[in-house]
């Protein structure tokens, strides 16, 4: 299947599934426990209907958004995803390059295989850095200092992994730390010869290079992964840890993973500049609500001016539109761009972003709203009952043509 024949993100998913051995594909695909949260994230979008407005001039559509002082071409971005190098060597740099080409943010994970210092030069205006607080305060401070030295624009702190979750697909496949290529895994992988060739050519399990500076000299990839496993998760992390990061970071600070409105309000009071409303893509707490379900309450808690990004379950351009109507400034997603990079490298990741951009553009035209930033609850049914009588979008019925005359 050629890349251009992938007309939606699910097509990219099928391409990736053919390219990857089960152990790798399931690592992308899987969630926690019974994976009910994965389904809930998608079902939350299906609960909403977009109510179109017609007889509006939508020849020119605009979907750019401003986030933390920079204008981006689309209201989308790439979520932080660890171990991307397992799916294709140098995947993190490919994702950064795709984000630059699409002019959208890429949240580089601290669990990436590329080091922050290597990925940022690929797209210095587009790479944000995501970190977890570890059990070692000195390492936490050093990660912030490295981000500051590298001139990262936005620092993102994920707070929704107090302990490792029960990811049963990984356990069944033998995906554990340190990673071992068991005979059964190797036999299944032989059905994906190009992946095996790349895996062997690059030395096997890729190095988590952000953590190499904290490992003993000469540590191999498995030893660095073990170190990461001793430092994270860190169940002692609390608001004081976040306060220290705020004190040491001069730029925009975003917290990812809060779902309770009171937590969102507390983060903003502490000095956080924005939030990513997320349940970690259904990979942590299987009984958690979908972020879309919590979005209106979080928007009400933090007010209209705090940037909110939504993550988890985004698969269609209409999802980005619905999220905006409910209070989000933009959406981010991780699995679709991993599908793309696994299927076709940088071109595949860029194709995923282009698919979303095209879909958003088409939906804006279909509902009669020429600007993404002008979307509001009036474009949702039955949310329109709470909307103002006149939409904020342009090209409504002109004053010189009152309804009485329009209808005769």
C-alpha positions, -999 to +999 in steps of 0.1 A: +000+000+000+015+033-011+016+062+014-006+085-007-033+058-008-038+063+030-068+086+030-073+087+068-054+079+099-068+044+102-052+036+068-019+046+083-026+024+113-031-006+090+001+002+071+020+003+104+005-029+116+018-047+085+053-031+090+058-038+127+061-070+147+033-076+172+055-066+202+061-032+187+027-025+173+010-035+205+032-011+224+018+017+204-017+004+203-023-008+238-038+007+270-042-003+306-062-032+320-093-040+298-086-010+275-120+005+282-105+039+285-092+037+249-128+031+237-141+058+260-118+084+245-132+078+211-168+074+222-166+108+239-163+125+205-191+104+191-215+118+217-213+152+200-229+166+168-218+196+148-246+218+138-239+234+104-247+270+094-252+276+057-253+306+034-220+318+046-189+327+026-163+300+034-141+303+004-112+313+026-107+292+057-082+298+085-072+272+110-040+288+125-038+292+162-015+311+187+000+291+215+024+306+240+033+336+218+038+318+185+014+313+156+011+277+143-005+267+110-030+243+124-046+236+158-028+202+161+005+188+174+024+157+181+020+142+216+051+130+235+057+093+227+085+073+242+107+047+225+097+059+190+131+046+177+119+011+182+094+016+154+119+032+130+155+043+137+158+081+143+120+084+145+122+113+170+141+135+146+117+125+118+088+136+139+105+169+146+111+174+109+075+166+101+062+190+127+085+217+112+072+210+077+035+212+089+043+242+112+028+226+144+043+217+178+061+184+186+063+175+222+096+156+225+093+130+252+120+127+278+116+089+272+125+095+235+155+078+219+169+111+206+184+134+232+169+168+236+201+184+224+200+164+191+163+168+183+158+205+190+181+217+162+159+199+137+130+222+145+139+248+172+107+267+168+085+236+170+101+212+195+087+215+230+102+193+257+082+170+279+096+157+312+086+135+341+097+144+376+120+117+389+129+105+424+161+125+422+157+163+427+192+169+411+182+152+379+149+171+378+168+204+381+193+192+355+165+184+330+151+219+334+186+234+330+192+214+299+160+226+284+169+261+293+203+258+278+189+243+246+165+273+243+134+251+244+103+274+239+078+254+260+084+229+289+058+203+295+056+184+328+036+151+327+020+144+361-003+114+354+022+085+359+026+081+397+031+043+392+035+020+363+001+008+349-010-027+341-005-029+303-015-064+297-006-065+260+030-057+269+030-083+296+017-110+272+042-101+246+071-102+270+078-064+266+095-057+299+126-039+311+152-047+302+139-056+268+148-091+257+143-106+222+129-140+232+127-168+206+090-164+203+092-127+197+120-132+172+100-158+153+070-135+150+093-106+140+107-126+111+074-119+093+085-082+092+119-085+076+126-048+070+119-040+107+143-068+117+170-056+093+168-020+107+167-034+143+198-054+138+216-027+117+212-001+144+223-024+172+190-036+187+171-018+214+176+020+209+192+041+236+171+064+257+196+092+252+181+118+275+191+096+304+226+087+293+242+116+312+229+101+344+241+066+338+276+051+345+302+056+318+299+030+291+263+020+300+245+002+272+208+008+261+195-018+285+214-003+315+201+032+307+166+018+304+170+002+338+182+035+353+151+052+339+130+025+355+145+032+389+140+070+386+105+069+372+077+066+380+082+087+412+051+084+434+064+110+458+060+138+433+037+165+446+029+202+442+062+212+457+081+195+429+060+215+404+067+247+423+105+241+421+102+235+383+082+268+380+109+286+399+137+272+377+120+276+343+116+311+328+095+302+298+060+289+292+053+260+315+026+234+307+012+206+328+000+175+311-024+150+326-046+168+350-083+159+348-099+174+379-110+210+377-097+217+412-062+205+401-063+226+370-072+257+391-044+249+415-019+246+387-028+279+373-026+295+407+009+281+411+020+299+379+015+272+352+009+288+318-012+261+301-026+226+304-028+195+283-061+178+293-052+141+289-056+106+304-023+095+289-041+080+259-058+054+281-025+040+291-027+047+329-061+045+346-086+024+327-115+039+346-106+075+341-130+098+322-122+109+287-105+143+286-132+156+263-157+148+291-138+170+315-128+198+292-158+221+298-154+219+335-117+226+333-122+255+310-147+269+335-123+264+363-093+282+347-111+309+328-110+319+291-074+329+288-054+299+299-043+278+269-058+243+270-047+215+247-066+183+245-049+149+241-062+113+240-084+098+213-081+124+186-084+107+152-104+130+130-104+167+120-140+169+134-125+159+168-103+190+167-134+211+159-155+195+186-127+201+211-125+237+202-163+241+206-160+227+241-131+250+252-098+236+238-073+259+220-057+229+201-054+192+201-024+168+201-021+132+193+006+105+194-004+072+180-013+085+145+021+100+139+038+069+152+017+049+127+029+073+100+066+071+110+065+033+113+049+030+078+069+055+059+093+075+081+092+113+081+069+113+050+044+091+069+044+114+100+039+144+078+011+126+059-007+121+092-006+158+100-017+167+065-047+144+067-058+161+099-053+196+084-074+187+053-101+172+075-103+203+097-104+225+067-133+205+052-153+205+085-149+243+089-164+247+055-192+223+061-203+239+093-200+275+079-172+288+102-143+302+083-120+306+113-111+278+137-105+303+166-141+316+161-157+282+169-179+281+200-207+260+216-231+273+190-218+249+165-227+219+187-261+204+189-278+207+214-251+231+227-265+259+205-293+264+230-268+280+254-250+300+226-256+336+219-282+345+192-255+355+168-224+334+162-189+349+164-181+336+130-182+360+100-207+360+071-240+357+091-272+370+075-264+406+067-282+434+085-297+447+052-314+413+047-336+406+078-352+372+081-386+385+072-373+395+038-351+364+034-382+342+039-405+364+019 
